[in-house]
Amino acid sequence: MKANEFDKKFDNNKLDIIDDLDLSSAKRLNQVQKRVNVDFPTWVIDSLDKEASRIGVTRQSIIKLWLVERLEERSSRV
């Protein structure tokens, strides 16, 4: 499909265009994972586990969530 045909389909509110895309080589920018190790005092781990359990997520998820929230908050102030 040529780009102008694709654009026309989209512009005509044919929003289901996913079948027209080749997603086999699609990549999400800035989403490459890199493993890091962080040491925390026991009381921090206990607090993280308590909060993670309260909202029903894993410890890793709560750490990621809080870090991302903080970074986004900071970048919005700059």
N, CA, C and O atoms as a GROMACS GRO file, in nm:
protein
  312
    1MET      N    1   0.084  -0.118   0.000
    1MET     CA    2   0.000   0.000   0.000
    1MET      C    3   0.089   0.123   0.000
    1MET      O    4   0.185   0.132   0.077
    2LYS      N    5   0.057   0.218  -0.085
    2LYS     CA    6   0.134   0.342  -0.092
    2LYS      C    7   0.095   0.434   0.024
    2LYS      O    8  -0.014   0.423   0.080
    3ALA      N    9   0.185   0.523   0.058
    3ALA     CA   10   0.163   0.612   0.172
    3ALA      C   11   0.037   0.695   0.156
    3ALA      O   12  -0.037   0.714   0.252
    4ASN      N   13   0.012   0.746   0.034
    4ASN     CA   14  -0.107   0.830   0.017
    4ASN      C   15  -0.236   0.749   0.033
    4ASN      O   16  -0.336   0.802   0.080
    5GLU      N   17  -0.235   0.620  -0.006
    5GLU     CA   18  -0.351   0.534   0.016
    5GLU      C   19  -0.372   0.510   0.166
    5GLU      O   20  -0.485   0.512   0.216
    6PHE      N   21  -0.262   0.487   0.235
    6PHE     CA   22  -0.268   0.466   0.380
    6PHE      C   23  -0.323   0.591   0.449
    6PHE      O   24  -0.411   0.580   0.535
    7ASP      N   25  -0.272   0.708   0.411
    7ASP     CA   26  -0.319   0.834   0.467
    7ASP      C   27  -0.468   0.855   0.441
    7ASP      O   28  -0.542   0.897   0.530
    8LYS      N   29  -0.510   0.826   0.320
    8LYS     CA   30  -0.650   0.844   0.283
    8LYS      C   31  -0.739   0.753   0.367
    8LYS      O   32  -0.845   0.796   0.415
    9LYS      N   33  -0.698   0.630   0.385
    9LYS     CA   34  -0.774   0.535   0.465
    9LYS      C   35  -0.787   0.587   0.608
    9LYS      O   36  -0.895   0.582   0.668
   10PHE      N   37  -0.678   0.636   0.662
   10PHE     CA   38  -0.680   0.690   0.798
   10PHE      C   39  -0.766   0.815   0.806
   10PHE      O   40  -0.845   0.830   0.899
   11ASP      N   41  -0.750   0.904   0.709
   11ASP     CA   42  -0.826   1.029   0.708
   11ASP      C   43  -0.975   1.006   0.692
   11ASP      O   44  -1.056   1.090   0.735
   12ASN      N   45  -1.014   0.895   0.631
   12ASN     CA   46  -1.156   0.863   0.612
   12ASN      C   47  -1.212   0.786   0.732
   12ASN      O   48  -1.310   0.713   0.720
   13ASN      N   49  -1.146   0.803   0.847
   13ASN     CA   50  -1.190   0.741   0.973
   13ASN      C   51  -1.190   0.589   0.969
   13ASN      O   52  -1.265   0.526   1.044
   14LYS      N   53  -1.109   0.532   0.885
   14LYS     CA   54  -1.089   0.387   0.887
   14LYS      C   55  -0.975   0.362   0.986
   14LYS      O   56  -0.862   0.335   0.947
   15LEU      N   57  -1.009   0.370   1.113
   15LEU     CA   58  -0.906   0.368   1.217
   15LEU      C   59  -0.847   0.229   1.240
   15LEU      O   60  -0.744   0.216   1.307
   16ASP      N   61  -0.909   0.126   1.185
   16ASP     CA   62  -0.854  -0.008   1.200
   16ASP      C   63  -0.753  -0.032   1.087
   16ASP      O   64  -0.782  -0.100   0.988
   17ILE      N   65  -0.634   0.024   1.105
   17ILE     CA   66  -0.531   0.016   1.002
   17ILE      C   67  -0.419  -0.080   1.042
   17ILE      O   68  -0.319  -0.092   0.971
   18ILE      N   69  -0.437  -0.148   1.154
   18ILE     CA   70  -0.331  -0.233   1.206
   18ILE      C   71  -0.294  -0.345   1.109
   18ILE      O   72  -0.178  -0.384   1.100
   19ASP      N   73  -0.393  -0.395   1.035
   19ASP     CA   74  -0.364  -0.502   0.938
   19ASP      C   75  -0.280  -0.452   0.822
   19ASP      O   76  -0.220  -0.532   0.750
   20ASP      N   77  -0.275  -0.322   0.803
   20ASP     CA   78  -0.197  -0.264   0.693
   20ASP      C   79  -0.053  -0.234   0.734
   20ASP      O   80   0.026  -0.187   0.652
   21LEU      N   81  -0.018  -0.260   0.859
   21LEU     CA   82   0.116  -0.229   0.908
   21LEU      C   83   0.199  -0.355   0.921
   21LEU      O   84   0.148  -0.462   0.955
   22ASP      N   85   0.327  -0.344   0.893
   22ASP     CA   86   0.422  -0.452   0.916
   22ASP      C   87   0.490  -0.426   1.049
   22ASP      O   88   0.582  -0.346   1.058
   23LEU      N   89   0.444  -0.495   1.152
   23LEU     CA   90   0.496  -0.472   1.287
   23LEU      C   91   0.614  -0.562   1.322
   23LEU      O   92   0.664  -0.558   1.434
   24SER      N   93   0.657  -0.644   1.228
   24SER     CA   94   0.764  -0.739   1.257
   24SER      C   95   0.896  -0.671   1.292
   24SER      O   96   0.978  -0.729   1.364
   25SER      N   97   0.917  -0.551   1.244
   25SER     CA   98   1.042  -0.482   1.274
   25SER      C   99   1.020  -0.356   1.357
   25SER      O  100   1.109  -0.272   1.370
   26ALA      N  101   0.900  -0.342   1.412
   26ALA     CA  102   0.869  -0.223   1.492
   26ALA      C  103   0.948  -0.225   1.622
   26ALA      O  104   0.967  -0.330   1.683
   27LYS      N  105   0.993  -0.109   1.664
   27LYS     CA  106   1.068  -0.095   1.788
   27LYS      C  107   1.014   0.024   1.864
   27LYS      O  108   0.975   0.124   1.805
   28ARG      N  109   1.012   0.013   1.996
   28ARG     CA  110   0.973   0.125   2.081
   28ARG      C  111   1.100   0.198   2.122
   28ARG      O  112   1.189   0.140   2.183
   29LEU      N  113   1.108   0.324   2.088
   29LEU     CA  114   1.227   0.402   2.120
   29LEU      C  115   1.243   0.416   2.270
   29LEU      O  116   1.144   0.426   2.343
   30ASN      N  117   1.365   0.417   2.316
   30ASN     CA  118   1.400   0.433   2.457
   30ASN      C  119   1.336   0.328   2.546
   30ASN      O  120   1.312   0.355   2.664
   31GLN      N  121   1.310   0.209   2.495
   31GLN     CA  122   1.248   0.104   2.574
   31GLN      C  123   1.339  -0.017   2.593
   31GLN      O  124   1.294  -0.121   2.641
   32VAL      N  125   1.465  -0.004   2.555
   32VAL     CA  126   1.558  -0.115   2.573
   32VAL      C  127   1.581  -0.134   2.724
   32VAL      O  128   1.610  -0.038   2.796
   33GLN      N  129   1.568  -0.256   2.769
   33GLN     CA  130   1.583  -0.285   2.911
   33GLN      C  131   1.730  -0.305   2.946
   33GLN      O  132   1.807  -0.360   2.867
   34LYS      N  133   1.768  -0.260   3.062
   34LYS     CA  134   1.903  -0.282   3.113
   34LYS      C  135   1.890  -0.316   3.261
   34LYS      O  136   1.827  -0.244   3.338
   35ARG      N  137   1.950  -0.426   3.299
   35ARG     CA  138   1.940  -0.472   3.438
   35ARG      C  139   2.037  -0.394   3.526
   35ARG      O  140   2.153  -0.371   3.491
   36VAL      N  141   1.986  -0.354   3.643
   36VAL     CA  142   2.070  -0.289   3.743
   36VAL      C  143   2.043  -0.354   3.878
   36VAL      O  144   1.934  -0.405   3.903
   37ASN      N  145   2.141  -0.352   3.963
   37ASN     CA  146   2.126  -0.404   4.099
   37ASN      C  147   2.136  -0.287   4.195
   37ASN      O  148   2.227  -0.204   4.185
   38VAL      N  149   2.042  -0.280   4.287
   38VAL     CA  150   2.040  -0.173   4.386
   38VAL      C  151   2.025  -0.236   4.523
   38VAL      O  152   1.940  -0.322   4.544
   39ASP      N  153   2.108  -0.193   4.615
   39ASP     CA  154   2.099  -0.242   4.752
   39ASP      C  155   2.020  -0.143   4.836
   39ASP      O  156   2.048  -0.023   4.834
   40PHE      N  157   1.922  -0.194   4.911
   40PHE     CA  158   1.840  -0.112   4.999
   40PHE      C  159   1.849  -0.167   5.141
   40PHE      O  160   1.869  -0.287   5.160
   41PRO      N  161   1.834  -0.080   5.240
   41PRO     CA  162   1.822  -0.130   5.377
   41PRO      C  163   1.695  -0.216   5.390
   41PRO      O  164   1.600  -0.200   5.314
   42THR      N  165   1.697  -0.305   5.487
   42THR     CA  166   1.584  -0.396   5.507
   42THR      C  167   1.453  -0.322   5.527
   42THR      O  168   1.350  -0.364   5.475
   43TRP      N  169   1.456  -0.211   5.602
   43TRP     CA  170   1.331  -0.138   5.628
   43TRP      C  171   1.271  -0.083   5.498
   43TRP      O  172   1.149  -0.071   5.487
   44VAL      N  173   1.357  -0.048   5.400
   44VAL     CA  174   1.307   0.002   5.271
   44VAL      C  175   1.240  -0.112   5.195
   44VAL      O  176   1.132  -0.094   5.138
   45ILE      N  177   1.302  -0.228   5.194
   45ILE     CA  178   1.244  -0.345   5.127
   45ILE      C  179   1.109  -0.379   5.190
   45ILE      O  180   1.012  -0.406   5.119
   46ASP      N  181   1.104  -0.378   5.322
   46ASP     CA  182   0.979  -0.408   5.392
   46ASP      C  183   0.870  -0.308   5.354
   46ASP      O  184   0.755  -0.346   5.330
   47SER      N  185   0.906  -0.182   5.349
   47SER     CA  186   0.809  -0.079   5.312
   47SER      C  187   0.764  -0.092   5.167
   47SER      O  188   0.646  -0.075   5.135
   48LEU      N  189   0.858  -0.123   5.079
   48LEU     CA  190   0.824  -0.145   4.938
   48LEU      C  191   0.729  -0.263   4.923
   48LEU      O  192   0.630  -0.256   4.849
   49ASP      N  193   0.760  -0.373   4.992
   49ASP     CA  194   0.676  -0.492   4.984
   49ASP      C  195   0.535  -0.464   5.037
   49ASP      O  196   0.436  -0.511   4.981
   50LYS      N  197   0.527  -0.389   5.144
   50LYS     CA  198   0.397  -0.355   5.203
   50LYS      C  199   0.313  -0.272   5.106
   50LYS      O  200   0.195  -0.300   5.086
   51GLU      N  201   0.375  -0.171   5.047
   51GLU     CA  202   0.303  -0.085   4.952
   51GLU      C  203   0.268  -0.161   4.824
   51GLU      O  204   0.158  -0.145   4.771
   52ALA      N  205   0.359  -0.243   4.777
   52ALA     CA  206   0.332  -0.322   4.657
   52ALA      C  207   0.216  -0.418   4.681
   52ALA      O  208   0.129  -0.433   4.595
   53SER      N  209   0.214  -0.480   4.795
   53SER     CA  210   0.105  -0.570   4.830
   53SER      C  211  -0.027  -0.495   4.841
   53SER      O  212  -0.131  -0.545   4.798
   54ARG      N  213  -0.022  -0.376   4.898
   54ARG     CA  214  -0.143  -0.296   4.916
   54ARG      C  215  -0.211  -0.265   4.784
   54ARG      O  216  -0.333  -0.268   4.773
   55ILE      N  217  -0.128  -0.234   4.681
   55ILE     CA  218  -0.189  -0.199   4.552
   55ILE      C  219  -0.189  -0.315   4.453
   55ILE      O  220  -0.235  -0.301   4.340
   56GLY      N  221  -0.136  -0.431   4.496
   56GLY     CA  222  -0.145  -0.552   4.415
   56GLY      C  223  -0.046  -0.562   4.300
   56GLY      O  224  -0.080  -0.610   4.192
   57VAL      N  225   0.076  -0.516   4.323
   57VAL     CA  226   0.180  -0.526   4.221
   57VAL      C  227   0.305  -0.586   4.285
   57VAL      O  228   0.310  -0.606   4.406
   58THR      N  229   0.405  -0.613   4.204
   58THR     CA  230   0.531  -0.666   4.257
   58THR      C  231   0.619  -0.553   4.310
   58THR      O  232   0.597  -0.436   4.283
   59ARG      N  233   0.718  -0.593   4.387
   59ARG     CA  234   0.816  -0.495   4.437
   59ARG      C  235   0.883  -0.423   4.321
   59ARG      O  236   0.898  -0.301   4.324
   60GLN      N  237   0.923  -0.498   4.219
   60GLN     CA  238   0.989  -0.436   4.104
   60GLN      C  239   0.898  -0.334   4.037
   60GLN      O  240   0.943  -0.227   3.996
   61SER      N  241   0.770  -0.367   4.027
   61SER     CA  242   0.676  -0.275   3.964
   61SER      C  243   0.661  -0.145   4.041
   61SER      O  244   0.657  -0.038   3.981
   62ILE      N  245   0.654  -0.153   4.173
   62ILE     CA  246   0.638  -0.031   4.253
   62ILE      C  247   0.763   0.055   4.244
   62ILE      O  248   0.754   0.178   4.239
   63ILE      N  249   0.879  -0.008   4.241
   63ILE     CA  250   1.004   0.068   4.226
   63ILE      C  251   1.006   0.139   4.091
   63ILE      O  252   1.036   0.258   4.084
   64LYS      N  253   0.973   0.067   3.984
   64LYS     CA  254   0.971   0.128   3.851
   64LYS      C  255   0.870   0.242   3.845
   64LYS      O  256   0.899   0.350   3.793
   65LEU      N  257   0.751   0.216   3.898
   65LEU     CA  258   0.645   0.316   3.894
   65LEU      C  259   0.688   0.444   3.965
   65LEU      O  260   0.674   0.553   3.910
   66TRP      N  261   0.740   0.430   4.085
   66TRP     CA  262   0.780   0.548   4.161
   66TRP      C  263   0.896   0.622   4.096
   66TRP      O  264   0.898   0.745   4.094
   67LEU      N  265   0.992   0.548   4.043
   67LEU     CA  266   1.104   0.614   3.976
   67LEU      C  267   1.057   0.691   3.852
   67LEU      O  268   1.098   0.805   3.830
   68VAL      N  269   0.973   0.629   3.773
   68VAL     CA  270   0.923   0.695   3.652
   68VAL      C  271   0.840   0.818   3.689
   68VAL      O  272   0.855   0.923   3.627
   69GLU      N  273   0.753   0.805   3.790
   69GLU     CA  274   0.674   0.920   3.834
   69GLU      C  275   0.765   1.036   3.876
   69GLU      O  276   0.741   1.151   3.840
   70ARG      N  277   0.867   1.004   3.951
   70ARG     CA  278   0.959   1.108   4.000
   70ARG      C  279   1.034   1.174   3.884
   70ARG      O  280   1.048   1.296   3.881
   71LEU      N  281   1.082   1.093   3.790
   71LEU     CA  282   1.156   1.148   3.676
   71LEU      C  283   1.065   1.234   3.589
   71LEU      O  284   1.107   1.339   3.541
   72GLU      N  285   0.941   1.189   3.567
   72GLU     CA  286   0.848   1.268   3.488
   72GLU      C  287   0.813   1.398   3.558
   72GLU      O  288   0.801   1.503   3.494
   73GLU      N  289   0.796   1.392   3.688
   73GLU     CA  290   0.767   1.512   3.767
   73GLU      C  291   0.881   1.613   3.755
   73GLU      O  292   0.858   1.732   3.736
   74ARG      N  293   1.002   1.563   3.767
   74ARG     CA  294   1.119   1.651   3.756
   74ARG      C  295   1.133   1.711   3.617
   74ARG      O  296   1.162   1.830   3.603
   75SER      N  297   1.112   1.630   3.516
   75SER     CA  298   1.129   1.680   3.379
   75SER      C  299   1.020   1.780   3.342
   75SER      O  300   1.042   1.867   3.257
   76SER      N  301   0.904   1.769   3.404
   76SER     CA  302   0.796   1.865   3.374
   76SER      C  303   0.822   2.001   3.440
   76SER      O  304   0.766   2.102   3.397
   77ARG      N  305   0.908   2.004   3.543
   77ARG     CA  306   0.941   2.131   3.610
   77ARG      C  307   1.056   2.203   3.545
   77ARG      O  308   1.076   2.323   3.568
   78VAL      N  309   1.132   2.133   3.464
   78VAL     CA  310   1.252   2.194   3.403
   78VAL      C  311   1.217   2.273   3.280
   78VAL      O  312   1.305   2.331   3.217
   0.00000   0.00000   0.00000
